[in-house]
Amino acid sequence: MRVQLDRFEDNSMAVLMLYPEGRRSFDVPRELLPDGSRSGDVFEVSFTHDRRETGRIAAENKSLLDELLRRDG
């Protein structure tokens, strides 16, 4: 997926738009972008599914829920 840096807001957030469509935008913390990033720059973005961490969080949440249900029951 490619995005284009539209602008910076409040000096801490960057507004990125899907490129080249430009119909959707989203904000990310400025520090996630490379130093020297400027409006108009295009970036390649990818997502990697961390299945191990997803499973760990699911197990942790289940454990917490089980604990809460035992307290209330």
N, CA, C and O of each residue as an XYZ file, in Angstrom:
292
protein
N       0.855     -1.164      0.000
C       0.000      0.000      0.000
C       0.903      1.229      0.000
O       1.923      1.265      0.688
N       0.523      2.209     -0.761
C       1.284      3.457     -0.779
C       0.433      4.586     -0.207
O      -0.783      4.634     -0.392
N       1.106      5.483      0.486
C       0.451      6.649      1.073
C       1.275      7.882      0.741
O       2.474      7.799      0.475
N       0.609      9.018      0.762
C       1.292     10.295      0.531
C       1.074     11.180      1.751
O      -0.035     11.290      2.274
N       2.157     11.805      2.187
C       2.084     12.726      3.317
C       1.390     14.002      2.856
O       1.898     14.736      2.008
N       0.223     14.244      3.432
C      -0.548     15.439      3.060
C      -0.064     16.652      3.840
O       0.226     17.702      3.267
N       0.019     16.487      5.190
C       0.406     17.634      6.024
C       0.692     17.155      7.441
O       0.407     16.015      7.808
N       1.261     18.058      8.217
C       1.456     17.839      9.645
C       0.444     18.689     10.387
O       0.186     19.831     10.006
N      -0.123     18.141     11.436
C      -1.070     18.877     12.274
C      -0.549     18.908     13.700
O      -0.031     17.907     14.195
N      -0.682     20.034     14.352
C      -0.272     20.199     15.751
C       1.184     19.798     15.982
O       1.580     19.513     17.112
N       1.967     19.776     14.926
C       3.395     19.464     14.994
C       3.697     18.081     15.564
O       4.860     17.758     15.809
N       2.658     17.249     15.783
C       2.923     15.921     16.325
C       2.256     14.813     15.517
O       2.622     13.644     15.647
N       1.281     15.171     14.686
C       0.583     14.176     13.888
C       0.787     14.447     12.402
O       0.847     15.595     11.961
N       0.893     13.359     11.643
C       1.011     13.459     10.194
C      -0.274     12.926      9.579
O      -0.774     11.881      9.994
N      -0.808     13.633      8.597
C      -1.996     13.189      7.878
C      -1.521     12.513      6.594
O      -0.903     13.142      5.735
N      -1.822     11.221      6.481
C      -1.446     10.449      5.304
C      -2.691     10.137      4.494
O      -3.762      9.894      5.048
N      -2.540     10.145      3.183
C      -3.655      9.825      2.291
C      -3.250      8.633      1.433
O      -2.098      8.510      1.017
N      -4.227      7.751      1.175
C      -3.941      6.635      0.277
C      -3.509      7.198     -1.071
O      -4.095      8.157     -1.572
N      -2.488      6.596     -1.647
C      -1.937      7.101     -2.900
C      -2.089      6.031     -3.968
O      -1.776      4.873     -3.691
N      -2.540      6.340     -5.146
C      -2.802      7.661     -5.688
C      -4.260      8.113     -5.539
O      -4.603      9.220     -5.955
N      -5.120      7.274     -4.953
C      -6.549      7.598     -4.899
C      -6.837      8.874     -4.116
O      -7.594      9.727     -4.578
N      -6.236      9.011     -2.930
C      -6.399     10.207     -2.130
C      -7.771     10.395     -1.525
O      -8.083     11.483     -1.040
N      -8.599      9.365     -1.539
C      -9.965      9.516     -1.031
C     -10.073      9.239      0.468
O     -11.058      9.630      1.094
N      -9.106      8.593      1.036
C      -9.129      8.287      2.467
C      -7.840      8.773      3.104
O      -6.767      8.728      2.502
N      -7.972      9.234      4.330
C      -6.784      9.694      5.038
C      -6.802      9.153      6.458
O      -7.845      8.747      6.970
N      -5.657      9.154      7.072
C      -5.546      8.744      8.461
C      -4.347      9.434      9.079
O      -3.422      9.851      8.382
N      -4.376      9.547     10.390
C      -3.309     10.228     11.129
C      -2.370      9.216     11.762
O      -2.796      8.159     12.227
N      -1.108      9.549     11.774
C      -0.097      8.753     12.481
C       0.813      9.714     13.232
O       0.964     10.868     12.829
N       1.416      9.253     14.313
C       2.377     10.115     15.004
C       3.534     10.468     14.067
O       4.040      9.614     13.338
N       3.935     11.711     14.097
C       4.999     12.203     13.223
C       6.290     11.395     13.378
O       7.015     11.184     12.406
N       6.574     10.943     14.604
C       7.832     10.233     14.834
C       7.907      8.878     14.132
O       8.978      8.274     14.084
N       6.787      8.389     13.585
C       6.830      7.140     12.829
C       7.372      7.331     11.418
O       7.747      6.363     10.756
N       7.413      8.577     10.961
C       7.918      8.863      9.615
C       9.424      9.112      9.665
O       9.954      9.533     10.693
N      10.108      8.851      8.555
C      11.546      9.116      8.508
C      11.841     10.601      8.729
O      11.048     11.466      8.355
N      12.991     10.880      9.339
C      13.423     12.269      9.512
C      13.468     12.956      8.153
O      13.865     12.352      7.156
N      13.064     14.203      8.120
C      13.104     14.976      6.890
C      11.894     14.786      5.993
O      11.857     15.324      4.887
N      10.893     14.022      6.454
C       9.686     13.822      5.641
C       8.990     15.151      5.419
O       8.920     16.000      6.308
N       8.471     15.306      4.193
C       7.819     16.569      3.832
C       6.499     16.281      3.125
O       6.294     15.199      2.574
N       5.619     17.259      3.153
C       4.354     17.137      2.431
C       4.630     16.754      0.985
O       5.528     17.297      0.341
N       3.842     15.811      0.489
C       4.021     15.342     -0.885
C       4.824     14.064     -0.992
O       4.745     13.378     -2.011
N       5.606     13.719      0.042
C       6.398     12.490     -0.003
C       5.476     11.276     -0.054
O       4.422     11.262      0.581
N       5.875     10.261     -0.809
C       5.123      9.021     -0.953
C       5.894      7.909     -0.240
O       7.113      7.803     -0.369
N       5.161      7.080      0.517
C       5.770      5.995      1.291
C       5.088      4.673      0.970
O       3.892      4.626      0.682
N       5.854      3.626      1.024
C       5.334      2.266      0.910
C       5.082      1.780      2.332
O       5.970      1.853      3.181
N       3.868      1.281      2.594
C       3.480      0.836      3.925
C       3.000     -0.603      3.829
O       2.287     -0.964      2.892
N       3.385     -1.416      4.786
C       2.882     -2.791      4.806
C       2.534     -3.189      6.231
O       3.049     -2.625      7.197
N       1.654     -4.165      6.339
C       1.230     -4.683      7.623
C       1.624     -6.152      7.685
O       1.438     -6.896      6.722
N       2.164     -6.557      8.814
C       2.506     -7.949      9.030
C       1.712     -8.444     10.225
O       1.756     -7.855     11.305
N       0.982     -9.539     10.018
C       0.153    -10.098     11.080
C       1.055    -10.843     12.067
O       1.716    -11.815     11.700
N       1.076    -10.393     13.290
C       1.863    -11.037     14.353
C       0.946    -12.028     15.069
O       0.339    -11.697     16.087
N       0.853    -13.223     14.539
C      -0.056    -14.241     15.069
C       0.320    -14.664     16.492
O      -0.558    -14.935     17.312
N       1.593    -14.718     16.779
C       2.034    -15.101     18.118
C       1.554    -14.091     19.166
O       1.026    -14.473     20.211
N       1.742    -12.799     18.876
C       1.314    -11.764     19.812
C      -0.217    -11.721     19.913
O      -0.763    -11.510     20.996
N      -0.899    -11.919     18.789
C      -2.361    -11.977     18.804
C      -2.841    -13.092     19.718
O      -3.759    -12.894     20.513
N      -2.225    -14.264     19.609
C      -2.588    -15.398     20.471
C      -2.281    -15.123     21.933
O      -3.065    -15.484     22.810
N      -1.151    -14.491     22.202
C      -0.770    -14.183     23.576
C      -1.780    -13.225     24.212
O      -2.197    -13.423     25.354
N      -2.168    -12.193     23.472
C      -3.127    -11.223     23.986
C      -4.486    -11.881     24.208
O      -5.148    -11.614     25.210
N      -4.904    -12.740     23.279
C      -6.191    -13.425     23.421
C      -6.191    -14.288     24.681
O      -7.171    -14.299     25.426
N      -5.105    -15.004     24.920
C      -5.010    -15.842     26.115
C      -5.004    -14.992     27.380
O      -5.641    -15.351     28.370
N      -4.296    -13.877     27.357
C      -4.258    -12.979     28.512
C      -5.645    -12.404     28.800
O      -6.073    -12.347     29.953
N      -6.338    -11.984     27.753
C      -7.686    -11.440     27.929
C      -8.650    -12.495     28.455
O      -9.487    -12.198     29.307
N      -8.540    -13.724     27.955
C      -9.394    -14.806     28.435
C      -9.135    -15.080     29.905
O     -10.069    -15.282     30.682
N      -7.873    -15.085     30.280
C      -7.504    -15.313     31.676
C      -8.082    -14.220     32.580
O      -8.623    -14.522     33.644
N      -7.973    -12.981     32.173
C      -8.523    -11.869     32.948
C     -10.045    -11.966     33.056
O     -10.610    -11.738     34.126
N     -10.698    -12.300     31.961
C     -12.148    -12.441     31.978
C     -12.572    -13.588     32.889
O     -13.518    -13.451     33.664
N     -11.874    -14.716     32.798
C     -12.177    -15.855     33.677
C     -12.028    -15.458     35.140
O     -12.850    -15.831     35.977
N     -10.979    -14.701     35.446
C     -10.748    -14.253     36.821
C     -11.888    -13.343     37.288
O     -12.378    -13.481     38.409
N     -12.305    -12.419     36.430
C     -13.400    -11.524     36.790
C     -14.713    -12.295     37.002
O     -15.467    -11.996     37.928
N     -14.973    -13.259     36.166
C     -16.197    -14.036     36.291
C     -16.201    -14.874     37.565
O     -17.255    -15.056     38.174
N     -15.056    -15.381     37.975
C     -14.951    -16.146     39.225
C     -15.227    -15.248     40.423
O     -15.853    -15.681     41.390
N     -14.768    -14.005     40.369
C     -14.989    -13.068     41.470
C     -16.459    -12.717     41.618
O     -16.977    -12.605     42.729
N     -17.132    -12.544     40.466
C     -18.532    -12.146     40.501
C     -19.450    -13.331     40.797
O     -20.567    -13.150     41.280
N     -18.983    -14.521     40.512
C     -19.843    -15.700     40.654
C     -19.744    -16.276     41.982
O     -20.403    -17.275     42.272
